[in-house]
């Protein structure tokens, strides 16, 4: 079983298990939504598809869609939620994790990254985490 993930820490004020799980889900939702909007973890636009690749997939060169395979974003999940934080990412076949890693690094099966082709979506800015946590911090649990 292969794994590719990030860890997002929780502040000490987040100790309710239900609260932790909901924050974990909200972080995944944020990453997926931002990625579907064509932005990487630093809110930069993804590199466009080449004309040849876009034609083979039946999409435009500016319509980067990490859902095309039906796996990329739909398989992004909280892997482990603890009092310390959440591990978010991919756990499964080497093939799936390899596809994800190829997109993130821009290697796409090559030994070295292809310049300008990385689509590093697996991450979240601390300020976005703060906004998500603040939305759940004062709820009645």
Secondary structure, 3 states (H helix, E strand, C coil): CEEEEEEEECCCCCCCHHHHHHHHHHHHHHHHHHHHCCECCCCCECCCCCHHHHHHHCCCCCCCCCCCCCCCCCCCEEEEECCCEEEEEEEECHHHHHHHHHHHHCCCCCCCCCCCCCCCCCCCCHHHHHHHHHHHHCCCC
